Amino acid sequence: MDLRGKVALVTGAGRRVGRAIALALADRGASIAVHYRSSRAEAEELVEEIAHRGPRAQACYADLESVTQIDAMVAAVIEKFGAIDVLVNSASVFYRKPLDQITERDWDANLNTNLKAPFFLSRAAGLAMRGRGAGKIVNIGDWAGIRPYNNYLPYTVSKTGILGLTRALAKALAPEVQVNCVALGPVLAPPDYGPDEIARLVGGTLTRKMGSPEDVARAVLFFCEGTDFATGATLVLDGGRLLK
Ligand SMILES: NC(=O)c1ccc[n+]([C@@H]2O[C@H](COP(=O)([O-])OP(=O)(O)OC[C@H]3O[C@@H](n4cnc5c(N)ncnc54)[C@H](OP(=O)(O)O)[C@@H]3O)[C@@H](O)[C@H]2O)c1
């Protein structure tokens, strides 16, 4: 897909990995719907940055635990830009909880945000893409969806689900829409990680270094503009973490 003049919705785009993906798509000429929940100032700053580079952009609020808000946001993006050609599901929750302390709320927060929301976003945007004859959905997963982390059970289950969702949606939305996944290793440490925790992340890779949000953005671009032949695929972008 030639991204020039297309419209991309990126969730969790105000900060960190989502921001890098949004900027990369904008640099290829796409207009960007910058989704945020709490990072409003950062989302608005990014909208200005994208507009400065040329493409149109708008900040879009939704709490992704609400399907009503998801549907309203997708409708608002289509109203504003006339279409959605690309959806990147990057927003997620990620926090440690030992098994015996996991509450129903922890389960719901992880599964709602990381799995249910990508489904309802993909259905709303994907049906609109199919109506126009083409579209791309890229889900951001985690290598831990294949081999679970300790002490992050609801998160890893949600990321296992994303792998299945990617394949199921690829079938449901074929042939017009291609749906793929990038399963990440460490690309950006949580803000509260200190040097020891970062050293542990690095030590867990074969590459002996972290990836970067820009690595992720390049993988997303590959699935959007590099090929129309991949669908239902997962690219493990993890510095060899799965093999260690
Ligand atoms: N960073 C890594 O090294 C790494 C490794 C493996 C996988 N991943 C995956 O890569 C993706 C991006 O990673 P990241 O580190 O950039 O993520 P992050 O900083 O943990 O979260 C991204 C954004 O998700 C949004 N979000 C969370 N709950 C939400 C909700 N209920 N409604 C709406 N938005 C919500 C937040 O937006 P607001 O700030 O606007 O509230 C947050 O800024 C995630 O899917 C993550 O699982 C990342």
The ligand as an SDF file (V2000), in Angstrom:
LIG
                    3D

 48 52  0  0  0  0  0  0  0  0999 V2000
    8.2690   -1.2710   25.4760 N   0  0  0  0  0  0  0  0  0  0  0  0
    8.6890   -2.5050   25.2110 C   0  0  0  0  0  0  0  0  0  0  0  0
    9.8960   -2.8050   25.3160 O   0  0  0  0  0  0  0  0  0  0  0  0
    7.7050   -3.5490   24.7780 C   0  0  0  0  0  0  0  0  0  0  0  0
    8.0860   -4.9030   24.8380 C   0  0  0  0  0  0  0  0  0  0  0  0
    7.1980   -5.8720   24.4250 C   0  0  0  0  0  0  0  0  0  0  0  0
    5.9570   -5.4980   23.9380 C   0  0  0  0  0  0  0  0  0  0  0  0
    5.6020   -4.1780   23.8920 N   0  0  0  0  0  0  0  0  0  0  0  0
    4.2850   -3.8090   23.3630 C   0  0  0  0  0  0  0  0  0  0  0  0
    4.4200   -2.6880   22.5010 O   0  0  0  0  0  0  0  0  0  0  0  0
    3.3020   -1.8180   22.6330 C   0  0  0  0  0  0  0  0  0  0  0  0
    3.7790   -0.4200   22.9930 C   0  0  0  0  0  0  0  0  0  0  0  0
    4.6350   -0.4950   24.1130 O   0  0  0  0  0  0  0  0  0  0  0  0
    4.8700    0.7680   25.0720 P   0  0  0  0  0  0  0  0  0  0  0  0
    5.9500    0.3560   26.0000 O   0  0  0  0  0  0  0  0  0  0  0  0
    5.0050    2.0080   24.2650 O   0  0  0  0  0  0  0  0  0  0  0  0
    3.4630    0.7820   25.8520 O   0  0  0  0  0  0  0  0  0  0  0  0
    3.0530    1.5870   27.1710 P   0  0  0  0  0  0  0  0  0  0  0  0
    3.9110    2.7860   27.3060 O   0  0  0  0  0  0  0  0  0  0  0  0
    3.0240    0.6190   28.3190 O   0  0  0  0  0  0  0  0  0  0  0  0
    1.5280    1.9590   26.8660 O   0  0  0  0  0  0  0  0  0  0  0  0
    1.1720    2.6240   25.6800 C   0  0  0  0  0  0  0  0  0  0  0  0
   -0.0730    3.4140   25.8790 C   0  0  0  0  0  0  0  0  0  0  0  0
   -1.2190    2.5700   26.0760 O   0  0  0  0  0  0  0  0  0  0  0  0
   -2.2550    3.4450   26.4540 C   0  0  0  0  0  0  0  0  0  0  0  0
   -3.2990    2.7900   27.2440 N   0  0  0  0  0  0  0  0  0  0  0  0
   -3.1680    1.9420   28.2900 C   0  0  0  0  0  0  0  0  0  0  0  0
   -4.3840    1.6170   28.7590 N   0  0  0  0  0  0  0  0  0  0  0  0
   -5.3080    2.2690   28.0010 C   0  0  0  0  0  0  0  0  0  0  0  0
   -6.7230    2.3520   27.9900 C   0  0  0  0  0  0  0  0  0  0  0  0
   -7.5020    1.6860   28.8660 N   0  0  0  0  0  0  0  0  0  0  0  0
   -7.3260    3.1340   27.0620 N   0  0  0  0  0  0  0  0  0  0  0  0
   -6.5840    3.8220   26.1750 C   0  0  0  0  0  0  0  0  0  0  0  0
   -5.2320    3.7800   26.1210 N   0  0  0  0  0  0  0  0  0  0  0  0
   -4.6080    3.0250   27.0360 C   0  0  0  0  0  0  0  0  0  0  0  0
   -1.6120    4.5830   27.2670 C   0  0  0  0  0  0  0  0  0  0  0  0
   -2.0210    5.8110   26.6640 O   0  0  0  0  0  0  0  0  0  0  0  0
   -2.1230    7.1710   27.5520 P   0  0  0  0  0  0  0  0  0  0  0  0
   -0.7170    7.4460   28.0240 O   0  0  0  0  0  0  0  0  0  0  0  0
   -2.6530    8.1740   26.5960 O   0  0  0  0  0  0  0  0  0  0  0  0
   -3.0760    6.8540   28.6870 O   0  0  0  0  0  0  0  0  0  0  0  0
   -0.1100    4.3060   27.1070 C   0  0  0  0  0  0  0  0  0  0  0  0
    0.6490    5.4750   26.9010 O   0  0  0  0  0  0  0  0  0  0  0  0
    2.3910   -2.4610   23.6760 C   0  0  0  0  0  0  0  0  0  0  0  0
    1.3860   -3.2130   23.0320 O   0  0  0  0  0  0  0  0  0  0  0  0
    3.3250   -3.3810   24.4500 C   0  0  0  0  0  0  0  0  0  0  0  0
    2.6560   -4.4890   25.0240 O   0  0  0  0  0  0  0  0  0  0  0  0
    6.4420   -3.2030   24.3000 C   0  0  0  0  0  0  0  0  0  0  0  0
  1  2  1  0
  2  3  2  0
  2  4  1  0
  4  5  1  0
  4 48  2  0
  5  6  2  0
  6  7  1  0
  7  8  2  0
  8  9  1  0
  8 48  1  0
  9 10  1  0
  9 46  1  0
 10 11  1  0
 11 12  1  0
 11 44  1  0
 12 13  1  0
 13 14  1  0
 14 15  2  0
 14 16  1  0
 14 17  1  0
 17 18  1  0
 18 19  2  0
 18 20  1  0
 18 21  1  0
 21 22  1  0
 22 23  1  0
 23 24  1  0
 23 42  1  0
 24 25  1  0
 25 26  1  0
 25 36  1  0
 26 27  1  0
 26 35  1  0
 27 28  2  0
 28 29  1  0
 29 30  1  0
 29 35  2  0
 30 31  1  0
 30 32  2  0
 32 33  1  0
 33 34  2  0
 34 35  1  0
 36 37  1  0
 36 42  1  0
 37 38  1  0
 38 39  2  0
 38 40  1  0
 38 41  1  0
 42 43  1  0
 44 45  1  0
 44 46  1  0
 46 47  1  0
M  CHG  2   8   1  16  -1
M  END
$$$$
